[in-house]
Amino acid sequence: MICIENNSFNFISDIGFFCLRISYFINDPYYLRLCLSISCTIIFIWGIIALPERACYSTIIWNFLFLLINLYYARKEYIIKFNSVTLTIQ
């Protein structure tokens, strides 16, 4: 049993969903994935701290899955964005 179920931490969900809302305005795929990863992490933590047990497991499993997916694609975008510049030594 990892769910704490403390309603006084429900404000954390507002922060997580606000980060999700910000992601709708991001055009760069790398920063979009980072913002979504932050949002999933915050909602994951909120799920553990504030939700009742039945909702807790569903929320943390799905958000952990989305976190892994977004981190994977953020890494791919990072490689494309920042490693595309090659340096030549003369």
C-alpha positions in Angstrom: 0.0 0.0 0.0 1.8 3.1 -1.2 -1.1 5.5 -1.4 -1.2 8.0 1.5 -4.6 9.5 0.7 -4.2 13.0 2.2 -6.7 15.5 0.7 -4.7 18.5 1.8 -2.2 17.9 -1.1 -4.9 18.2 -3.8 -3.3 21.5 -4.9 -0.5 19.5 -6.4 -2.8 18.3 -9.1 -3.4 21.9 -10.1 0.3 22.4 -10.6 0.6 19.2 -12.7 -2.4 20.1 -14.9 -1.1 23.6 -15.3 2.1 22.2 -16.7 0.0 20.1 -19.0 -1.9 23.2 -20.1 1.4 25.0 -20.8 2.5 22.1 -23.1 -0.3 23.1 -25.6 1.6 26.3 -26.4 5.1 24.7 -26.9 6.1 24.2 -30.5 9.6 22.7 -30.0 9.3 18.9 -29.6 12.2 18.7 -27.1 10.7 21.2 -24.7 7.3 19.8 -25.3 8.5 16.4 -24.1 10.3 17.9 -21.1 7.2 19.9 -20.1 5.0 16.7 -20.4 7.6 14.8 -18.4 7.4 17.3 -15.6 3.6 17.3 -15.7 3.5 13.5 -15.5 6.0 13.5 -12.6 3.9 16.0 -10.6 0.7 14.1 -11.2 2.4 10.8 -10.3 3.5 12.3 -7.0 0.0 13.7 -6.5 -1.5 10.3 -7.1 0.7 8.8 -4.4 0.1 11.5 -1.9 -3.5 12.6 -2.3 -5.7 10.0 -4.0 -7.6 7.2 -2.5 -6.2 3.7 -3.1 -8.4 2.6 -6.1 -7.7 5.8 -8.0 -4.1 6.0 -6.8 -2.8 2.9 -8.6 -4.4 3.8 -11.9 -3.1 7.3 -11.8 0.5 6.4 -10.8 0.7 3.5 -13.3 -0.6 5.6 -16.3 1.5 8.6 -15.4 4.6 6.6 -14.9 4.1 5.0 -18.3 3.5 8.4 -19.9 6.6 9.7 -18.1 8.8 6.9 -19.6 7.4 7.5 -23.1 8.0 11.3 -22.9 11.5 10.8 -21.5 12.4 8.4 -24.3 11.2 10.8 -27.0 12.8 13.8 -25.2 16.1 11.9 -25.4 15.6 11.3 -29.1 14.7 14.9 -29.7 17.8 16.0 -27.6 20.0 13.9 -29.8 18.5 15.3 -32.9 18.6 18.9 -31.7 21.9 19.2 -29.9 24.1 16.5 -31.5 23.4 17.5 -35.1 26.2 20.1 -34.9 29.5 18.5 -35.8 32.8 20.1 -35.0 35.7 19.8 -37.3 39.2 20.1 -35.8 41.8 21.7 -38.1 
